[in-house]
């Protein structure tokens, strides 16, 4: 039985690897427990932060299953792993990953229009795939920037709503006006928009979006969880929290996800810094120093927020 997609914070989960390049499923379990301890509302697994394009289908399946089991039904787990170019291969990966017990499979928007030819191509390919997967499987859609960012048109969003099959959007538009427009389009529907952009998080919450699903929840989930739950109750404090959130988010341009793995080691979630995406040696001492400073700053903010509950 699928869990409801609740509002709030869904970290884009990173994938830990051993020093010899294998997926470290024990460390993945520890990451999930850390998300739970820090009151995350859900998890977005097997996404770009998870290095899904560098994982085999078997690894994507096992990673999704590991996350579901570690979450123990306490929070919903959505997952992607939608990586293939071939539509028939996409059907296979969606079918197999969805068997792991995830609460929604998150489609990648550019997979249905690999050459950015337009909505006609997108609809044709989307219908082909959706007609061949479990009609009862809850779906999401993700504006993943790799290999290119295929933003959802108004017509596609309307189609997703009308299908009744979509429950989750991971929005990467980073456009304040478009976020408001999309929030208005989704009012009164079952399709929830989760903003991936840290700098517009408070703005999108005020517009009626469902929450945050992005990189920064791998660093200080407590802060964004507080923001999602308390922005209306403490509006002035929420503005200051948003400023902290925006400032810290500049670290996204560093060697992420290595920086996130370094951060997790600092806060008691041990793992290697290895990735398949980037060379860990490229993460400089300067970047590590910034992350260490960030831990101190985020702890200071978390302590301040304890009186605002």
C-alpha positions in Angstrom: 0.0 0.0 0.0 1.5 3.3 -1.0 2.0 6.1 1.6 0.6 9.5 0.9 3.1 12.2 -0.3 3.0 14.6 2.6 4.2 18.2 2.6 7.6 19.1 3.9 11.3 18.2 3.3 12.5 15.4 1.0 16.3 15.3 0.8 17.8 14.4 -2.5 19.7 11.4 -1.1 23.4 11.0 -1.9 24.9 7.5 -2.6 27.9 6.5 -0.5 30.6 4.3 -2.1 33.4 2.2 -0.6 37.0 3.1 -1.4 37.0 0.5 -4.1 34.0 2.1 -5.9 31.2 -0.2 -4.7 27.9 1.1 -3.4 28.1 1.2 0.4 24.6 0.0 1.4 25.5 0.1 5.1 26.3 3.7 4.9 23.2 4.3 2.9 21.2 2.9 5.8 23.0 5.3 8.2 22.1 8.2 6.0 18.4 7.3 6.0 18.5 7.0 9.8 20.1 10.5 10.0 17.2 11.9 7.8 14.7 10.3 10.2 16.5 11.7 13.3 16.4 15.1 11.8 12.7 15.0 11.1 12.6 14.9 7.4 9.2 14.3 6.0 10.2 12.0 3.1 13.2 11.0 1.0 13.9 11.4 -2.7 16.2 8.5 -3.5 18.0 7.3 -6.7 18.1 10.9 -8.1 20.9 13.0 -9.6 22.4 13.6 -6.1 22.4 9.8 -5.8 24.6 9.6 -9.0 21.8 7.6 -10.6 23.4 8.0 -14.1 26.5 6.2 -12.8 24.6 3.3 -11.2 23.7 0.1 -13.0 20.0 -0.9 -13.0 20.7 -3.6 -10.4 22.4 -1.0 -8.1 19.5 1.4 -8.6 17.0 -1.3 -7.6 19.0 -2.4 -4.6 19.6 1.2 -3.5 15.8 2.0 -3.6 15.1 -1.2 -1.7 17.7 -0.3 0.9 16.2 3.1 1.5 12.7 1.8 1.7 13.7 -0.8 4.3 15.7 1.6 6.3 12.8 4.1 6.4 10.7 1.4 8.0 7.5 2.9 6.7 7.9 6.0 8.9 8.1 8.4 6.0 7.3 8.2 2.3 10.2 7.3 -0.1 10.0 8.5 -3.7 12.7 7.3 -6.1 13.8 7.9 -9.7 16.5 5.9 -11.5 14.8 7.0 -14.8 18.1 7.1 -16.8 17.7 5.2 -20.1 17.4 6.8 -23.5 15.3 3.9 -25.0 11.6 4.0 -24.1 11.5 0.2 -23.7 14.5 0.3 -21.4 12.7 3.1 -19.4 9.7 0.8 -19.0 11.9 -1.9 -17.7 13.7 0.3 -15.1 10.4 1.9 -13.9 8.8 -1.5 -13.5 11.7 -3.0 -11.6 12.5 -0.1 -9.3 8.8 0.3 -8.5 8.7 -3.2 -7.1 11.0 -2.2 -4.2 8.2 -0.7 -2.2 8.7 3.0 -3.1 5.7 5.3 -2.7 6.1 7.0 -6.1 8.4 6.6 -9.1 9.7 10.0 -10.2 10.1 10.3 -13.9 12.8 12.6 -15.4 11.2 15.2 -17.6 13.9 15.2 -20.3 13.7 11.4 -20.9 10.5 11.9 -23.0 12.0 14.6 -25.2 15.8 13.9 -25.4 16.4 16.4 -28.2 14.1 19.1 -26.8 11.8 19.0 -29.9 8.7 20.2 -28.1 5.6 19.1 -26.3 4.2 17.0 -29.1 7.3 14.7 -28.9 7.1 14.7 -25.1 3.4 13.7 -25.0 3.9 10.9 -27.6 6.7 9.3 -25.6 5.1 9.8 -22.2 1.9 8.2 -23.3 3.8 5.3 -24.8 5.6 4.6 -21.5 2.7 5.2 -19.1 0.5 2.9 -21.1 3.0 0.1 -20.4 3.6 0.5 -16.7 1.4 -0.3 -13.7 -1.6 2.1 -13.9 -1.8 2.1 -10.1 1.8 3.2 -9.6 1.9 6.8 -8.1 4.2 9.0 -10.2 6.3 12.1 -9.8 8.2 14.2 -12.3 11.6 15.8 -11.9 13.1 18.6 -14.0 16.6 17.1 -13.8 19.3 19.3 -15.3 21.2 16.3 -16.9 21.6 16.0 -19.8 19.6 19.2 -20.1 16.9 20.9 -18.1 13.5 20.2 -19.7 11.2 22.5 -17.8 7.5 21.5 -17.7 5.2 23.5 -19.9 1.8 24.5 -18.6 0.2 22.0 -20.9 2.3 19.2 -19.5 1.5 20.1 -15.9 -2.2 20.2 -16.8 -1.9 16.8 -18.4 -0.2 15.4 -15.3 -3.0 16.7 -13.1 -5.8 15.4 -15.4 -4.2 11.9 -15.6 -4.7 11.5 -11.8 -1.4 9.5 -11.7 1.0 12.2 -10.6 1.6 13.1 -6.9 5.1 14.8 -6.8 6.9 17.5 -8.8 10.5 18.3 -8.1 10.7 21.8 -9.5 14.0 23.2 -10.6 12.8 26.3 -12.5 14.4 28.7 -10.0 12.0 31.4 -11.2 10.0 33.2 -8.5 7.1 34.2 -10.8 6.9 30.8 -12.4 6.7 29.1 -9.0 3.7 31.3 -8.0 2.0 30.4 -11.3 2.6 26.7 -10.9 1.4 26.8 -7.3 -1.8 28.5 -8.5 -2.2 25.8 -11.2 -1.9 23.0 -8.6 -4.3 24.4 -6.0 -7.0 21.9 -5.1 -5.2 19.0 -6.9 -3.4 16.0 -5.6 -0.2 17.0 -7.4 2.3 18.6 -5.0 5.2 20.8 -6.0 8.5 20.6 -4.1 11.0 23.3 -4.8 14.6 22.3 -5.3 16.0 25.8 -5.2 17.1 26.9 -1.7 17.0 30.7 -2.5 13.3 30.7 -3.3 12.1 28.2 -0.7 10.3 30.6 1.6 8.8 32.4 -1.5 7.5 29.1 -2.8 6.0 28.1 0.5 4.1 31.4 0.8 2.8 30.8 -2.7 1.4 27.4 -1.6 4.0 24.9 -2.7 4.3 21.7 -0.7 7.9 21.9 0.5 11.6 21.6 -0.4 13.4 18.7 -2.1 17.0 19.7 -2.8 20.7 19.5 -2.1 20.7 21.6 1.1 18.7 19.0 3.0 21.9 16.9 3.0 23.5 19.6 5.1 21.0 21.1 7.5 17.6 19.4 7.2 16.7 20.7 10.7 16.7 24.3 9.4 14.6 23.8 6.3 12.2 21.5 8.3 11.7 24.3 10.7 11.1 26.7 7.8 8.5 24.5 6.2 6.6 24.0 9.5 6.9 27.5 11.0 7.1 30.1 8.3 3.5 31.3 8.9 3.8 31.2 12.7 7.0 33.2 12.9 7.3 35.2 9.7 10.1 37.5 10.7 12.2 34.7 12.0 11.5 32.8 8.8 12.9 35.7 6.7 16.2 35.4 8.7 16.3 31.6 8.3 15.7 32.0 4.5 18.7 34.4 4.4 20.9 31.8 6.1 19.6 29.1 3.7 20.3 31.3 0.7 23.8 32.2 1.8 24.8 28.6 2.6 23.5 27.4 -0.7 26.4 28.9 -2.6 28.3 25.7 -1.6 26.2 23.9 -4.2 28.7 25.1 -6.8 31.6 23.4 -4.9 32.4 19.7 -5.4 29.0 18.3 -4.4 28.2 15.5 -3.5 31.7 15.2 -2.1 31.1 18.2 0.2 27.8 16.6 1.4 29.7 13.4 2.3 32.4 15.4 4.1 29.7 17.2 6.0 28.0 14.0 7.0 31.3 12.7 8.4 31.5 15.8 10.5 28.0 15.3 12.0 28.4 11.6 12.8 27.4 9.7 9.7 30.7 8.0 8.6 31.4 7.2 4.9 34.1 7.5 2.3 34.3 10.6 0.2 34.5 8.6 -3.0 32.0 9.2 -5.8 31.6 8.0 -9.4 30.7 11.5 -10.5 33.7 13.6 -9.4 37.2 13.0 -8.2 37.3 13.4 -4.4 40.8 14.9 -4.7 39.2 17.9 -6.4 37.5 18.8 -3.1 40.0 21.3 -1.8 41.0 22.2 1.8 39.3 25.5 1.1 36.0 23.8 0.4 36.4 21.6 3.5 37.1 24.6 5.6 33.9 26.3 4.3 31.9 23.2 5.2 33.4 23.1 8.7 32.4 26.7 9.2 29.0 25.9 7.9 28.5 23.2 10.5 29.3 25.7 13.3 26.9 28.2 11.8 24.0 25.8 11.2 24.3 24.6 14.8 24.1 28.2 16.0 21.0 28.7 13.9 19.4 25.4 15.1 20.0 26.5 18.8 18.4 29.9 18.1 15.3 28.2 16.6 14.6 26.0 19.7 12.7 28.9 21.2 10.4 29.2 18.2 8.3 26.1 18.0 
